[in-house]
Amino acid sequence: MMGHPAEQTLLAYLDRELPVDERSTVREHVQVCAACSGMLDELAAATRSLADAISALDVPAPALLASELEGDLVARALQELDAPVPAATTITPLRRRASRRPLLAAALIIIFVAGAGAAIPGSPLREWLARSVELVTGGPSEEPTDTAAPSSGQGSGSPAAVSVQPRDGLVRIIITQPAPETMIRVRLLDGGTASVWSVEGRYRTAPGEIEVLEAGPGEVVVLLPRTVPSAEVELDGHLVATKEGSDFRLLIPAADSSDAEVSFQAGG
Amino acid sequence: MDFEEIFAKLYPSLFRYLNRLTGDPDVAADISQEAFVRLLQRPLPEADARRWLFTVATNLVRDWARAGERQRRLLRDSYRGPTRPDRPDESAERSLRIAAVRAALAQISPRDREILLMREEGFRYAEIAEVVGVAPGSVGTLLARALRRFAAVFGEQAAGKSPTGTDENLNEE
């Protein structure tokens, strides 16, 4: 017969933390030892008392927190515009539930673009962006061209999917089956986070990989850090933009461009 | 499981834990949000996400508590006696009970609070050890002792005695 188990052993027994053999031993002992049985009852009562007591503190969790995550990330992306370039590049989804709040989504995008423009006047990034965009569009002041992107093979209104797959320093942004109304904006940042922000859709994440599914009509914003050594943007299997080192090239006419970003329509 | 599912599954538990730990729903919401934003930037499988979230959140609470007097003041002031309900819509009895629980939690050490509240959220001993930063073999001992301490001070609070030693125990160990 074993000696009296320690109090922590009895608690671990109560919490089902003991190995099977030790659990059996404690159970047999408690059945024949009034002192240990009493201590086990006390621990059980204390556990119930604690649970009951602290549940009095509980209040409903704020319901809007999930949506606030998106705005928080956007704000951080803006802050990164003026932040030092970090050593490592990560991939981050900027997610939102805009399907239920389309007006708010548009407003956030506008604020984001305006904020980004205001954040970088005169910076080396601005010059770099202007030069890069000029290379492929004929200049930032060029009039918007007609439909820019390869047409969708899936027809109008089909859901779009966006995925970002970092691989050996390469950021590959793939947009498949976009709705013709989808406007894709590629912004080049001086930060260390490559991000995709889709007005609609849901994200599937895995280590080093983000996939956005069922992105419908609206805007897909790609934030591409200058520190990414190599990046490609594909639209329905067509390469539409590349970045190698500091050289960013848009391989199709842009629908619009500015010092801070280029954009093109998904189909049309 | 994607982020949205992980959020839906873990957010209530994380918020509850933080609200109990800090005594302040606003702080609990802020820290929950911060932890999930960080998780958003570092996608993890669900099994790892829960432990990672609670680790980040617990560290944020420690930073918050270390940063100033706010938590001490909040927890101390929360004990107002039976004649001053916290909110008008709460009964005096319920208000008294809440005050007693907060005061009791404030009288045990931060680590005791963390491990007791994590146990309440269903964490295994090994997970508690990892989040709180103690040896796995010591969790049972620490839990038993924390449970006993809480029972003792809560018993005193429930009996209507004034809280004592509130301030010093809110500091990090």
Chai-1 contact restraints between the chains, C-beta under 6 A:
chainA,res_idxA,chainB,res_idxB,connection_type,confidence,min_distance_angstrom,max_distance_angstrom,comment,restraint_id
A,E7,B,A144,contact,1.0,0.0,6.0,A-B,restraint_1
A,Q8,B,G140,contact,1.0,0.0,6.0,A-B,restraint_2
A,Q8,B,T141,contact,1.0,0.0,6.0,A-B,restraint_3
A,Q8,B,A144,contact,1.0,0.0,6.0,A-B,restraint_4
A,L11,B,G140,contact,1.0,0.0,6.0,A-B,restraint_5
A,L11,B,L143,contact,1.0,0.0,6.0,A-B,restraint_6
A,L11,B,A144,contact,1.0,0.0,6.0,A-B,restraint_7
A,A12,B,G140,contact,1.0,0.0,6.0,A-B,restraint_8
A,E17,B,Y125,contact,1.0,0.0,6.0,A-B,restraint_9
A,A46,B,L147,contact,1.0,0.0,6.0,A-B,restraint_10
A,A46,B,A151,contact,1.0,0.0,6.0,A-B,restraint_11
A,L50,B,F150,contact,1.0,0.0,6.0,A-B,restraint_12
A,A53,B,V101,contact,1.0,0.0,6.0,A-B,restraint_13
A,A53,B,F154,contact,1.0,0.0,6.0,A-B,restraint_14
A,I54,B,R20,contact,1.0,0.0,6.0,A-B,restraint_15
A,I54,B,V101,contact,1.0,0.0,6.0,A-B,restraint_16
A,A56,B,R97,contact,1.0,0.0,6.0,A-B,restraint_17
A,A56,B,I98,contact,1.0,0.0,6.0,A-B,restraint_18
A,A56,B,V101,contact,1.0,0.0,6.0,A-B,restraint_19
A,L57,B,R20,contact,1.0,0.0,6.0,A-B,restraint_20
A,L57,B,V101,contact,1.0,0.0,6.0,A-B,restraint_21
A,D58,B,R16,contact,1.0,0.0,6.0,A-B,restraint_22
A,V59,B,P25,contact,1.0,0.0,6.0,A-B,restraint_23
A,A61,B,P12,contact,1.0,0.0,6.0,A-B,restraint_24
A,A61,B,F15,contact,1.0,0.0,6.0,A-B,restraint_25
A,P62,B,A29,contact,1.0,0.0,6.0,A-B,restraint_26
A,L65,B,Q33,contact,1.0,0.0,6.0,A-B,restraint_27
A,A66,B,F7,contact,1.0,0.0,6.0,A-B,restraint_28
A,E68,B,Q33,contact,1.0,0.0,6.0,A-B,restraint_29
A,L69,B,F36,contact,1.0,0.0,6.0,A-B,restraint_30
A,L69,B,V37,contact,1.0,0.0,6.0,A-B,restraint_31
A,D72,B,V37,contact,1.0,0.0,6.0,A-B,restraint_32
A,T92,B,Q41,contact,1.0,0.0,6.0,A-B,restraint_33
A,Y203,B,D2,contact,1.0,0.0,6.0,A-B,restraint_34
A,Y203,B,F3,contact,1.0,0.0,6.0,A-B,restraint_35
A,R204,B,D2,contact,1.0,0.0,6.0,A-B,restraint_36
A,T205,B,F3,contact,1.0,0.0,6.0,A-B,restraint_37
A,T205,B,P43,contact,1.0,0.0,6.0,A-B,restraint_38
